[in-house]
Amino acid sequence: MMVEHDTSTAPPPPPEAPARPRLAETVGQPTRRNEISPVMVAGAARLLDFVLVATIGALITYLWIPAHEAVKPQYWWAVPGVALTTVVILQNLGVYRISNFRQVFRPALAIVGGYSTVFFALMAVVFFLKLEGVFSRVVFGGWFIFGLMALLVRHVLLNAVVRSLTRRGLLDRRTAIVGGGDHALELINALNAGEANDIRICGIFDDRDELRSPDLVAGYPRLGSVDDLIAYARNVRVDLVIFTLPVTAEERILAMLRKLWVLPVDIRLSAHTQRLRLRPRSYSFIGSVPMFDVADKPFNDRDIIIKALFDRVIGSLLLVLLSPVMLLAALAVKLDSPGPVLFRQKRYGFNNQLVEVLKFRSMHVGDADHDARKLVTRDDPRVTRVGRFLRRTSIDELPQLFNVVFGGSLSLVGPRPHAIHAKAENRLYDEVVDGYFARHKVKPGITGWAQINGWRGETDTREKIQRRVEHDLFYIENWSVLLDLYILIRTPFALINGDRAY
């Protein structure tokens, strides 16, 4: 006898837990770059404050002093002087920090105090220099009142703009959390509780298994291990890495840092849950959350802007000055052997991204080695007659000025971009030298610190590539505009000795 089971009242099956996103799924997703740099916002605020204070001072002076009276020259010293001093004082008070653009009352008080200090100082100067008969009290009073009102209105409007940009993700710092569990939960809750931070968490990475580090913490997925974080940061923009591990986990932190230091990111150790409490000056803060600074990316936003301007301006001048040499080289390549004038090659660029660099062709077309699997040696039969001269003098590298000026994939000065399959002692460079990829934390350059110190040309041994990397890391850690200028000036003299270039 068959018995029919009543399924009409059977409970529905439990919903399946959402699967943790796989790393491959997240790496392939495009992320929007910061369309507006915080440095640009702060710079615009400084410029606007200078213009506001100077314009109001000049306008009140013009309107108050009768037309038949000449404006005393002291006014035209005072107007830009007060405007510049105001910007300097507000800068020292932290008014132009991007975090303060997201707040209203505390920066407003700083503006009132800073601007008042400027005028107290101005009155002191007038008193001690006995200029009371030169400057009008009405001009000073109106300048102070209307200038202060203009600065406060600017602050309120910029606060609204910055908050809007932050909500739209245009001023955020994409952040990876290293370490899951309760420590990560407390940190994320503290970050989310603060309004004055620009953190956008993109995922959690932890070497521990699911029992000690759950797949989901405060709604954020665990995307993989620390090794996965390196692959993730190569493909998706990551600006900041925060360790949630306690300071007592020294060995684990050091092991992870040895892997992560090759990335061009800021690294912080959360002090939010640490029992050890130090003086406030020992910490940096994200909102109100204390952090220990472990590592900074080589160039901050201001440095990036300065270096980009340097590359574009100086690169354009060099392109014009060297154009006759490049035209002669192109003609010589064309007449010497059949084939194209330019040679394109894939190389590692910033953050291990592949870039295509331009060179004058120096090999016979049939012998072209696009992957640089075989190093060029002395009297290499693949190299043309003109090519030997071009390589020895590095004239073959001059088309890379187009990469600098128009493409932006290269810099004038930086670590040389090595070909992706280049080898020393039959091993890839990153297998020969530990931490080799740390040299990719900045844009590669046409010339560099290693080149002017004699380490150019063939890199067939471990020592040669090791010395190059050491010089590249020295450059990254000590970069300045003056150092770039020094390297550019020294480069022609270094090229005279072409013994190592084949």
Phi and psi in degrees as a GROMACS rama.xvg file:
@    title "Ramachandran Plot"
@    xaxis  label "Phi"
@    yaxis  label "Psi"
@TYPE xy
-92.9983  136.284  MET-2
-109.501  125.201  VAL-3
-89.0944  130.425  GLU-4
-88.518  132.427  HIS-5
-79.9613  113.523  ASP-6
-102.87  3.26597  THR-7
-68.2109  -28.1706  SER-8
-106.54  8.27577  THR-9
-66.3967  136.984  ALA-10
-65.572  145.061  PRO-11
-68.3023  152.101  PRO-12
-63.3761  146.53  PRO-13
-63.337  144.393  PRO-14
-65.2391  143.734  PRO-15
-72.8147  139.488  GLU-16
-67.1914  139.136  ALA-17
-60.7473  134.998  PRO-18
-72.0159  143.502  ALA-19
-68.2923  132.039  ARG-20
-57.2481  137.308  PRO-21
-82.8139  152.946  ARG-22
-58.8919  -40.2978  LEU-23
-61.0035  -33.1743  ALA-24
-70.7147  -33.0186  GLU-25
-84.4146  -33.2257  THR-26
-64.4335  -35.8999  VAL-27
-75.4784  -10.5243  GLY-28
-81.2786  128.478  GLN-29
-70.2231  145.075  PRO-30
-121.165  142.571  THR-31
-77.6905  130.636  ARG-32
-71.0528  160.104  ARG-33
-60.9825  110  ASN-34
-77.3234  -21.4783  GLU-35
-128.637  122.342  ILE-36
-78.756  137.083  SER-37
-56.7925  -33.2287  PRO-38
-64.9243  -38.1168  VAL-39
-65.7133  -39.521  MET-40
-63.9795  -46.7114  VAL-41
-64.0848  -40.961  ALA-42
-63.2716  -40.3501  GLY-43
-64.1852  -37.9847  ALA-44
-65.0897  -42.6019  ALA-45
-61.4813  -47.6883  ARG-46
-62.103  -42.8648  LEU-47
-63.9386  -41.2807  LEU-48
-62.7579  -42.9353  ASP-49
-59.886  -46.6172  PHE-50
-65.11  -42.2987  VAL-51
-61.0629  -51.201  LEU-52
-64.8326  -43.9035  VAL-53
-67.2142  -41.7276  ALA-54
-66.1151  -43.7668  THR-55
-64.4908  -42.3671  ILE-56
-61.48  -45.0623  GLY-57
-67.3294  -39.174  ALA-58
-67.7291  -44.7942  LEU-59
-65.0963  -39.8227  ILE-60
-59.9087  -45.0132  THR-61
-65.201  -40.9671  TYR-62
-75.9772  -32.1255  LEU-63
-84.9219  -42.2318  TRP-64
-73.4181  127.773  ILE-65
-57.5272  152.29  PRO-66
-64.1133  -30.6535  ALA-67
-80.7662  -4.86098  HIS-68
-102.523  136.386  GLU-69
-77.3481  137.456  ALA-70
-71.5411  125.107  VAL-71
-65.2154  143.13  LYS-72
-61.5267  -23.4208  PRO-73
-60.1201  -29.5005  GLN-74
-63.5677  -39.851  TYR-75
-76.9079  -11.9281  TRP-76
-85.2775  -37.6945  TRP-77
-69.4251  -39.0906  ALA-78
-59.6744  -58.1381  VAL-79
-68.9319  -30.2948  PRO-80
-64.6414  -44.8973  GLY-81
-65.7634  -41.2852  VAL-82
-62.0966  -45.6747  ALA-83
-66.5265  -42.3397  LEU-84
-63.5013  -37.7079  THR-85
-59.6134  -46.7277  THR-86
-62.7071  -42.1474  VAL-87
-63.8378  -43.8075  VAL-88
-64.9652  -46.0056  ILE-89
-65.0318  -33.6225  LEU-90
-61.6937  -46.5055  GLN-91
-66.5184  -25.2723  ASN-92
-85.2881  -0.187625  LEU-93
81.0059  14.4383  GLY-94
-63.4496  -30.5053  VAL-95
-92.8467  11.5526  TYR-96
-71.5882  141.086  ARG-97
-62.4686  -31.3068  ILE-98
-65.9799  -33.2648  SER-99
-75.5557  -20.262  ASN-100
-68.7296  -19.1068  PHE-101
-89.959  -6.69387  ARG-102
-108.749  163.748  GLN-103
-114.102  -58.5756  VAL-104
-75.9994  -47.5253  PHE-105
-62.5131  -48.2988  ARG-106
-64.4898  -32.0824  PRO-107
-63.1144  -41.4641  ALA-108
-63.2568  -38.4338  LEU-109
-64.4103  -37.9818  ALA-110
-64.9543  -45.3117  ILE-111
-60.3805  -47.5347  VAL-112
-64.8312  -43.5043  GLY-113
-66.2  -45.002  GLY-114
-67.2187  -37.768  TYR-115
-63.9593  -39.2825  SER-116
-61.0025  -39.8027  THR-117
-60.5884  -43.3866  VAL-118
-75.6251  -31.8694  PHE-119
-62.0304  -42.5898  PHE-120
-64.6709  -38.5836  ALA-121
-63.8452  -42.3634  LEU-122
-65.1496  -36.2  MET-123
-64.2331  -41.3035  ALA-124
-63.0165  -44.2743  VAL-125
-61.4567  -40.8568  VAL-126
-66.1214  -50.124  PHE-127
-71.2792  -27.1748  PHE-128
-92.8481  2.76404  LEU-129
55.8478  52.2399  LYS-130
-107.632  21.0462  LEU-131
-59.0545  -32.7264  GLU-132
-80.9283  -6.58667  GLY-133
-92.7646  -45.3411  VAL-134
-97.7236  144.134  PHE-135
-88.8093  135.13  SER-136
-65.8565  -33.4725  ARG-137
-64.4803  -42.2236  VAL-138
-61.8179  -46.5209  VAL-139
-63.6348  -43.6489  PHE-140
-63.1212  -47.1922  GLY-141
-64.9698  -39.2882  GLY-142
-61.8613  -41.7108  TRP-143
-66.5167  -48.3756  PHE-144
-67.4088  -52.6793  ILE-145
-71.34  -32.53  PHE-146
-65.0975  -42.7987  GLY-147
-64.5453  -42.1142  LEU-148
-60.4791  -42.4396  MET-149
-64.658  -41.4391  ALA-150
-64.6077  -39.8354  LEU-151
-69.5723  -39.2512  LEU-152
-64.0706  -43.0217  VAL-153
-57.5066  -42.678  ARG-154
-63.6211  -44.3334  HIS-155
-65.0219  -43.7768  VAL-156
-65.7756  -43.3453  LEU-157
-65.9266  -35.0105  LEU-158
-58.5645  -44.4121  ASN-159
-65.3411  -41.1374  ALA-160
-64.7654  -45.7526  VAL-161
-64.887  -40.3817  VAL-162
-62.3687  -39.4024  ARG-163
-65.9634  -44.1203  SER-164
-63.5291  -37.4434  LEU-165
-66.0338  -43.0771  THR-166
-62.4914  -31.7057  ARG-167
-85.7838  0.335059  ARG-168
79.0887  19.198  GLY-169
-92.9332  -9.24399  LEU-170
-129.197  22.1281  LEU-171
-89.0185  161.258  ASP-172
-111.819  114.213  ARG-173
-72.4704  125.395  ARG-174
-124.674  134.132  THR-175
-106.451  134.918  ALA-176
-98.8855  127.023  ILE-177
-105.494  117.711  VAL-178
106.272  124.06  GLY-179
-106.557  -154.914  GLY-180
77.9127  -156.631  GLY-181
-64.3962  -37.9253  ASP-182
-61.3441  -42.1403  HIS-183
-66.6495  -38.8515  ALA-184
-61.5817  -45.5919  LEU-185
-64.3175  -42.0838  GLU-186
-63.9863  -46.8519  LEU-187
-62.2403  -41.6977  ILE-188
-63.452  -39.4667  ASN-189
-66.9888  -40.1358  ALA-190
-65.6105  -42.4572  LEU-191
-69.3058  -24.8243  ASN-192
-75.254  -22.4556  ALA-193
-90.0307  132.864  GLY-194
-85.0288  -24.5915  GLU-195
-95.8749  46.495  ALA-196
-134.931  160.567  ASN-197
-115.298  28.7742  ASP-198
-83.8742  132.035  ILE-199
-125.413  104.458  ARG-200
-74.2918  128.207  ILE-201
-105.435  -9.76038  CYS-202
159.919  171.585  GLY-203
-118.757  140.174  ILE-204
-128.245  134.011  PHE-205
-154.291  136.921  ASP-206
-80.2113  -12.5203  ASP-207
-79.5095  162.745  ARG-208
-79.7434  178.484  ASP-209
-64.158  -25.7967  GLU-210
-67.4047  -34.9502  LEU-211
-99.7255  -18.9134  ARG-212
-137.169  100.312  SER-213
-64.434  160.816  PRO-214
-70.0382  -21.7375  ASP-215
-136.324  127.78  LEU-216
-129.027  117.439  VAL-217
53.8212  32.4658  ALA-218
88.5618  -1.95208  GLY-219
-105.099  134.646  TYR-220
-81.8016  150.836  PRO-221
-85.2851  117.171  ARG-222
-93.1144  -12.7684  LEU-223
154.941  -158.706  GLY-224
-93.451  -177.981  SER-225
-65.0135  -37.2083  VAL-226
-60.9521  -37.6973  ASP-227
-66.3101  -32.5007  ASP-228
-62.0097  -37.6799  LEU-229
-62.7606  -45.7609  ILE-230
-64.3961  -38.5347  ALA-231
-62.3731  -46.482  TYR-232
-70.1353  -19.9825  ALA-233
-73.4697  -23.116  ARG-234
-114.201  -26.8352  ASN-235
-122.651  137.519  VAL-236
-61.98  125.252  ARG-237
-128.722  124.503  VAL-238
-99.0705  -29.0472  ASP-239
-144.355  139.25  LEU-240
-120.716  127.34  VAL-241
-117.177  123.41  ILE-242
-86.0773  131.135  PHE-243
-100.222  4.50646  THR-244
-72.5052  148.378  LEU-245
-69.4282  153.931  PRO-246
-63.1477  -18.4667  VAL-247
-71.8767  -19.0015  THR-248
-85.6055  55.2831  ALA-249
-61.3939  -45.1427  GLU-250
-64.4074  -41.8417  GLU-251
-65.0607  -41.85  ARG-252
-63.6384  -44.6713  ILE-253
-64.0389  -39.9181  LEU-254
-62.3616  -39.6473  ALA-255
-72.2821  -38.2698  MET-256
-63.8755  -35.2114  LEU-257
-61.0646  -27.6937  ARG-258
-85.6892  -38.8616  LYS-259
-86.4953  -14.5654  LEU-260
-67.7135  -11.8785  TRP-261
-79.054  -9.72463  VAL-262
-88.1317  144.835  LEU-263
-83.9201  65.766  PRO-264
-134.304  160.51  VAL-265
-82.4047  139.447  ASP-266
-122.237  128.38  ILE-267
-128.191  149.845  ARG-268
-110.5  118.915  LEU-269
-64.3808  130.138  SER-270
-105.085  10.0369  ALA-271
-64.1033  -39.4192  HIS-272
-106.346  8.94824  THR-273
-75.9262  138.058  GLN-274
-74.3614  -29.1397  ARG-275
-71.9779  126.187  LEU-276
-117.417  124.821  ARG-277
-111.315  179.707  LEU-278
-65.8982  148.781  ARG-279
-54.6477  -33.2479  PRO-280
-68.1943  -12.6522  ARG-281
-78.5965  -13.1984  SER-282
-109.83  157.595  TYR-283
-106.973  164.296  SER-284
-129.225  138.982  PHE-285
-110.537  104.009  ILE-286
66.0609  -118.339  GLY-287
-110.379  9.45669  SER-288
-91.5508  121.982  VAL-289
-75.7547  144.405  PRO-290
-137.179  149.631  MET-291
-95.62  129.371  PHE-292
-78.6625  117.524  ASP-293
-98.8551  -45.9229  VAL-294
-155.716  148.125  ALA-295
-117.996  147.802  ASP-296
-64.2417  149.451  LYS-297
-55.8206  -43.5481  PRO-298
-118.049  126.476  PHE-299
-81.0897  -179.123  ASN-300
-60.5253  -37.8911  ASP-301
-64.6417  -43.6199  ARG-302
-62.5311  -39.7653  ASP-303
-62.6192  -42.2088  ILE-304
-65.5935  -45.1409  ILE-305
-62.1845  -44.8773  ILE-306
-67.6556  -37.1586  LYS-307
-64.377  -42.0259  ALA-308
-64.4716  -41.6461  LEU-309
-58.9519  -45.9507  PHE-310
-63.3613  -44.9191  ASP-311
-67.6834  -44.8977  ARG-312
-70.3269  -55.1822  VAL-313
-67.5628  -36.9531  ILE-314
-62.7046  -40.5272  GLY-315
-64.8515  -41.9643  SER-316
-61.8214  -44.3183  LEU-317
-64.191  -37.2006  LEU-318
-62.6901  -39.8737  LEU-319
-70.0115  -46.3362  VAL-320
-66.1753  -35.7835  LEU-321
-94.521  2.3394  LEU-322
-59.6303  -37.7602  SER-323
-61.2393  -41.0479  PRO-324
-63.6537  -40.765  VAL-325
-67.7598  -37.4751  MET-326
-65.6795  -42.5645  LEU-327
-63.7994  -40.3976  LEU-328
-64.4765  -42.2316  ALA-329
-62.1019  -41.9139  ALA-330
-64.4888  -41.4667  LEU-331
-64.8139  -40.945  ALA-332
-62.4872  -43.0158  VAL-333
-66.1845  -39.4111  LYS-334
-78.482  -25.0752  LEU-335
-76.5198  -39.4058  ASP-336
-155.206  150.59  SER-337
-68.9371  148.69  PRO-338
130.185  176.595  GLY-339
-68.9611  157.095  PRO-340
-76.1223  -40.5293  VAL-341
-99.7633  150.904  LEU-342
-123.358  129.203  PHE-343
-108.383  136.656  ARG-344
-143.078  135.629  GLN-345
-78.7365  132.184  LYS-346
-139.963  163.993  ARG-347
-75.2894  132.993  TYR-348
-116.086  -151.168  GLY-349
-59.1215  132.056  PHE-350
56.4894  34.7666  ASN-351
65.577  15.0366  ASN-352
-76.1836  142.318  GLN-353
-77.2954  133.801  LEU-354
-127.677  153.499  VAL-355
-104.196  117.695  GLU-356
-103.688  151.977  VAL-357
-103.407  141.117  LEU-358
-143.872  157.689  LYS-359
-70.8098  136.306  PHE-360
-64.3383  126.963  ARG-361
-118.188  -1.29735  SER-362
-118.704  161.066  MET-363
-63.9824  144.302  HIS-364
-54.9008  -42.9562  VAL-365
-68.5436  -17.7671  GLY-366
-103.804  5.85357  ASP-367
-59.0506  131.885  ALA-368
-115.199  87.4698  ASP-369
-67.1706  -25.7311  HIS-370
-98.9137  -1.4091  ASP-371
52.799  43.4055  ALA-372
-72.9099  -21.4127  ARG-373
-126.92  120.308  LYS-374
-65.7113  147.782  LEU-375
-78.8528  131.418  VAL-376
-117.189  173.184  THR-377
-58.7939  135.41  ARG-378
57.7345  33.7036  ASP-379
-64.2888  123.691  ASP-380
-67.671  -14.8773  PRO-381
-73.7451  -21.6223  ARG-382
-86.0488  136.18  VAL-383
-76.429  170.144  THR-384
-62.7647  -47.7433  ARG-385
-65.4387  -36.6967  VAL-386
-60.7114  -35.8556  GLY-387
-61.8241  -43.975  ARG-388
-66.7717  -43.0624  PHE-389
-62.2496  -40.6578  LEU-390
-71.8539  -39.3731  ARG-391
-65.2535  -35.2165  ARG-392
-95.4979  -2.47633  THR-393
64.0938  16.865  SER-394
-65.5363  -25.9538  ILE-395
-63.4686  -17.2857  ASP-396
-86.4609  -11.9136  GLU-397
-59.7834  -33.9433  LEU-398
-59.5257  -14.9945  PRO-399
-68.1829  -10.7958  GLN-400
-60.8769  -30.1473  LEU-401
-66.7496  -37.5782  PHE-402
-60.1424  -37.31  ASN-403
-73.8275  -51.9178  VAL-404
-77.6984  -41.4876  VAL-405
-104.214  -36.8662  PHE-406
-89.063  -35.0098  GLY-407
74.9944  7.28586  GLY-408
-82.3235  -18.9684  SER-409
-122.739  161.531  LEU-410
-113.247  161.727  SER-411
-63.0463  -42.1286  LEU-412
-125.26  135.426  VAL-413
165.257  -179.872  GLY-414
-60.4449  136.863  PRO-415
-64.5745  138.781  ARG-416
-78.9065  108.27  PRO-417
-80.7475  147.841  HIS-418
-65.3164  151.094  ALA-419
-67.1673  -25.7836  ILE-420
-110.885  15.2353  HIS-421
-65.1802  143.278  ALA-422
-132.419  154.521  LYS-423
-129.623  128.316  ALA-424
54.9326  40.2827  GLU-425
63.2324  22.7578  ASN-426
-131.558  147.155  ARG-427
-61.2891  150.412  LEU-428
-56.0784  -40.2167  TYR-429
-70.2711  -16.8846  ASP-430
-85.6667  -21.1174  GLU-431
-86.3815  -41.33  VAL-432
-117.521  122.522  VAL-433
-68.2115  131.67  ASP-434
77.9919  19.0946  GLY-435
-55.8874  -39.6239  TYR-436
-71.9879  -7.03906  PHE-437
-64.3054  -23.2511  ALA-438
-70.9499  -10.3882  ARG-439
-94.4124  13.6955  HIS-440
-75.5362  -8.61892  LYS-441
-130.954  167.489  VAL-442
-64.7199  141.421  LYS-443
-70.3641  162.639  PRO-444
-129.225  167.022  GLY-445
-72.7609  -37.8913  ILE-446
-132.119  169.633  THR-447
-162.832  -179.998  GLY-448
-61.9146  -39.1434  TRP-449
-65.0667  -39.4244  ALA-450
-67.1914  -39.9857  GLN-451
-79.826  -9.23114  ILE-452
-102.843  19.3124  ASN-453
92.6293  3.83037  GLY-454
-107.339  63.2149  TRP-455
-121.533  165.559  ARG-456
90.1771  -144.488  GLY-457
-63.3036  135.96  GLU-458
-127.383  68.5336  THR-459
-97.1062  -6.11962  ASP-460
-123.422  162.592  THR-461
-63.5354  -38.5619  ARG-462
-62.4956  -42.6303  GLU-463
-63.8183  -46.2565  LYS-464
-71.5784  -32.1588  ILE-465
-63.0156  -45.2812  GLN-466
-66.2042  -36.5317  ARG-467
-61.5203  -47.2633  ARG-468
-62.4861  -41.5814  VAL-469
-59.6278  -43.3064  GLU-470
-68.3667  -37.6464  HIS-471
-63.265  -42.9352  ASP-472
-67.3752  -35.8465  LEU-473
-60.5276  -43.8423  PHE-474
-61.5464  -45.7401  TYR-475
-60.445  -41.1153  ILE-476
-76.9855  -18.7271  GLU-477
-122.163  21.2454  ASN-478
-60.8542  142.277  TRP-479
-159.235  164.12  SER-480
-62.4915  -38.196  VAL-481
-64.0152  -37.5398  LEU-482
-65.3535  -40.4559  LEU-483
-61.3934  -43.5601  ASP-484
-62.2113  -42.5289  LEU-485
-60.9505  -43.7441  TYR-486
-65.2363  -41.59  ILE-487
-63.0965  -41.0866  LEU-488
-66.8675  -37.8038  ILE-489
-76.5207  -20.9222  ARG-490
-58.3708  -48.7987  THR-491
-57.8369  -36.696  PRO-492
-69.76  -34.4529  PHE-493
-68.5452  -30.4231  ALA-494
-72.0632  -21.2602  LEU-495
-59.167  -37.7443  ILE-496
-91.3132  93.4836  ASN-497
-101.028  28.0498  GLY-498
-61.549  -33.5215  ASP-499
-92.5874  -7.75062  ARG-500
-98.4445  122.501  ALA-501
